[in-house]
Amino acid sequence: MGVMESELGVAATGEQGSDLRKTKGSHVMQAREWIDTRLGPGTFLSLVQGKGAIDNPILLPGTWYDVLPLVEALEVVGKQLNRTVQDMTMEIARQNALRDLTTMYRVFLRIAAPVRVMSFTPRLWGNYVAFGQATAIRNDPTHYVGECRGVPSRLLDWASGAWCGFVPAAIEVAGGRDAVGKITGVWREPGEMRRIQCEVRYRLA
């Protein structure tokens, strides 16, 4: 369970209410594809029916959508597939990173090493998630540790999967090899919040 921060978009800061616990449409679109591929076309839409803007056959990659309806959908899917929300989100976030970063940031990533890219941790996180404060607390060649504060306990598994999926993929897009992420710590914070730490080890080309 983890999340990170550094520089690449607009990082979320300060205290946020439940109305700001959102993720970018590109991630939701990837989740819809992941779910519908495994359980049939239209499954995702049926699971989020009546749950706000996410209940729309036309999702926009740059629009913000509430995370909770997505998490609730993944919980239902997880029971059918015998998978955890963290595990499924890790796969979804990885695919989102591989598709999104290789198009939107391809020029920057071509000239940047993993350490340079992950120095933008807060911005990377803030580009895709509108809650939590992400920080890179160790950013050495082959070894990265990121931390995210202010993760709602209800969204802990989703945020952890997002970290473990997105960050290794970003490192690999930037030239790293065989990146593997894992959650190495979860701590309680006031107001039913959590702080999570994610470690990624990788090889250089």
C-alpha positions as CSV (number, residue, x, y, z in Angstrom):
1,M,0.0,0.0,0.0
2,G,1.8,3.1,-1.0
3,V,2.0,6.4,-2.8
4,M,4.7,9.0,-3.8
5,E,5.4,12.6,-4.8
6,S,7.9,14.9,-6.6
7,E,7.3,17.0,-9.8
8,L,5.4,16.5,-13.1
9,G,1.9,18.0,-12.8
10,V,0.0,19.8,-10.1
11,A,0.4,18.1,-6.8
12,A,-2.4,17.9,-4.4
13,T,-1.8,19.7,-1.1
14,G,-3.6,20.6,2.1
15,E,-6.7,19.0,3.7
16,Q,-9.2,17.6,1.3
17,G,-12.7,16.4,1.8
18,S,-14.3,13.3,0.4
19,D,-15.5,15.4,-2.6
20,L,-11.9,15.8,-3.7
21,R,-10.9,12.1,-3.4
22,K,-10.6,11.8,-7.1
23,T,-8.4,10.2,-9.8
24,K,-7.9,11.1,-13.4
25,G,-10.1,9.6,-16.1
26,S,-7.2,7.8,-17.8
27,H,-7.0,5.5,-14.8
28,V,-10.8,5.0,-14.7
29,M,-10.8,4.2,-18.4
30,Q,-8.0,1.6,-17.9
31,A,-10.0,0.1,-15.0
32,R,-13.1,-0.1,-17.1
33,E,-11.1,-1.9,-19.9
34,W,-9.5,-4.3,-17.3
35,I,-12.9,-5.2,-15.7
36,D,-14.8,-5.5,-19.0
37,T,-12.1,-7.7,-20.5
38,R,-12.4,-10.2,-17.7
39,L,-16.2,-10.1,-16.9
40,G,-17.7,-8.9,-20.2
41,P,-18.5,-5.7,-21.9
42,G,-20.7,-3.3,-19.9
43,T,-19.7,-4.9,-16.5
44,F,-17.9,-1.7,-15.3
45,L,-20.8,0.6,-16.2
46,S,-23.3,-1.7,-14.4
47,L,-21.2,-1.6,-11.3
48,V,-21.0,2.2,-11.1
49,Q,-24.6,2.9,-12.1
50,G,-26.0,5.8,-10.3
51,K,-22.7,6.7,-8.6
52,G,-22.0,10.1,-10.1
53,A,-20.0,11.3,-13.1
54,I,-18.2,7.9,-13.3
55,D,-21.6,6.5,-14.5
56,N,-21.1,7.5,-18.1
57,P,-20.2,5.5,-21.2
58,I,-18.0,8.4,-22.3
59,L,-15.1,8.9,-19.9
60,L,-12.6,11.7,-20.5
61,P,-8.9,11.0,-19.7
62,G,-8.3,14.4,-18.3
63,T,-11.4,14.7,-16.1
64,W,-11.4,14.0,-12.4
65,Y,-13.7,11.1,-11.1
66,D,-14.5,10.0,-7.6
67,V,-12.3,7.1,-6.4
68,L,-14.8,5.5,-4.1
69,P,-17.2,4.2,-6.8
70,L,-14.2,2.7,-8.5
71,V,-13.1,1.0,-5.3
72,E,-16.6,-0.4,-4.7
73,A,-16.7,-1.8,-8.2
74,L,-13.3,-3.4,-7.7
75,E,-14.4,-5.0,-4.4
76,V,-17.3,-6.7,-6.3
77,V,-15.0,-7.8,-9.1
78,G,-12.4,-9.0,-6.6
79,K,-14.9,-11.4,-5.0
80,Q,-15.7,-12.9,-8.4
81,L,-12.1,-13.2,-9.5
82,N,-10.6,-14.0,-6.0
83,R,-8.4,-10.9,-6.3
84,T,-7.6,-8.0,-3.9
85,V,-8.3,-4.4,-4.7
86,Q,-4.6,-3.7,-4.2
87,D,-3.6,-6.4,-6.6
88,M,-6.0,-5.4,-9.3
89,T,-5.2,-1.7,-9.0
90,M,-1.5,-2.5,-9.3
91,E,-2.1,-4.0,-12.7
92,I,-4.5,-1.2,-13.8
93,A,-2.1,1.5,-12.6
94,R,0.8,-0.1,-14.4
95,Q,-1.0,-0.2,-17.7
96,N,-2.2,3.4,-17.2
97,A,1.4,4.5,-16.7
98,L,2.7,2.5,-19.7
99,R,0.1,4.0,-22.0
100,D,-0.1,7.6,-20.5
101,L,3.6,8.3,-19.9
102,T,4.8,7.0,-23.2
103,T,2.5,9.4,-25.0
104,M,2.1,12.6,-22.8
105,Y,5.7,12.7,-21.5
106,R,7.6,10.7,-24.1
107,V,10.0,13.5,-25.0
108,F,10.9,14.2,-21.4
109,L,11.2,10.5,-20.5
110,R,13.5,9.8,-23.4
111,I,16.1,12.1,-22.1
112,A,15.6,11.6,-18.3
113,A,17.0,8.9,-16.1
114,P,14.8,7.1,-13.5
115,V,16.3,9.3,-10.7
116,R,15.4,12.4,-12.6
117,V,11.9,11.3,-13.3
118,M,11.2,10.2,-9.7
119,S,12.5,13.5,-8.4
120,F,9.1,14.7,-9.7
121,T,7.2,12.3,-7.3
122,P,4.8,14.9,-5.9
123,R,3.8,16.1,-9.4
124,L,3.5,12.6,-10.8
125,W,1.1,11.7,-7.9
126,G,-0.7,15.0,-8.2
127,N,-1.3,14.6,-11.9
128,Y,-3.4,11.5,-11.3
129,V,-4.7,11.6,-7.8
130,A,-6.4,14.6,-6.0
131,F,-5.6,13.6,-2.4
132,G,-2.6,12.8,-0.3
133,Q,0.8,14.4,-0.2
134,A,3.5,12.3,-1.9
135,T,7.2,12.6,-1.3
136,A,10.4,10.8,-2.5
137,I,12.4,10.0,0.7
138,R,15.1,8.0,-1.1
139,N,15.9,8.4,-4.8
140,D,19.1,6.6,-5.6
141,P,20.0,4.7,-8.8
142,T,18.4,1.2,-8.5
143,H,16.6,2.1,-5.2
144,Y,13.6,4.3,-4.7
145,V,11.4,4.9,-1.6
146,G,8.3,7.1,-1.7
147,E,5.9,8.0,1.0
148,C,2.3,9.3,0.8
149,R,0.5,11.0,3.7
150,G,-3.2,11.7,4.1
151,V,-4.5,8.6,2.5
152,P,-8.1,7.9,3.6
153,S,-8.3,4.4,5.3
154,R,-11.2,3.5,3.0
155,L,-8.9,4.0,0.0
156,L,-5.8,2.5,1.4
157,D,-5.8,-0.7,-0.7
158,W,-6.4,1.3,-3.9
159,A,-3.7,3.8,-3.1
160,S,-1.3,1.1,-2.3
161,G,-1.9,-0.7,-5.6
162,A,-1.6,2.6,-7.4
163,W,1.9,3.2,-6.0
164,C,3.1,-0.4,-6.6
165,G,1.8,-0.3,-10.2
166,F,2.5,3.2,-11.4
167,V,5.9,3.9,-9.9
168,P,7.8,0.8,-11.2
169,A,6.2,1.4,-14.6
170,A,7.3,5.0,-14.6
171,I,10.9,3.9,-13.7
172,E,10.9,1.4,-16.5
173,V,9.6,3.9,-19.0
174,A,12.5,6.2,-18.0
175,G,15.1,3.5,-18.6
176,G,15.1,1.3,-15.5
177,R,14.8,-2.5,-15.7
178,D,12.9,-5.1,-13.8
179,A,11.4,-2.6,-11.3
180,V,9.5,-4.2,-8.5
181,G,7.5,-2.2,-5.9
182,K,6.2,-3.2,-2.5
183,I,4.5,-1.5,0.4
184,T,7.0,-1.4,3.3
185,G,5.0,0.5,5.9
186,V,1.6,1.7,6.8
187,W,1.0,4.1,9.7
188,R,-2.1,5.7,11.3
189,E,-2.6,9.4,11.0
190,P,-5.3,11.6,12.6
191,G,-8.9,11.5,11.2
192,E,-8.9,7.9,9.8
193,M,-6.0,8.7,7.5
194,R,-3.0,6.6,6.7
195,R,0.6,7.2,5.7
196,I,2.1,4.6,3.4
197,Q,5.6,3.9,2.2
198,C,6.5,2.2,-1.0
199,E,9.9,0.8,-2.0
200,V,11.0,0.1,-5.5
201,R,14.2,-1.7,-6.5
202,Y,15.3,-1.9,-10.1
203,R,18.3,-2.3,-12.4
204,L,19.9,0.2,-14.7
205,A,20.2,-0.6,-18.4
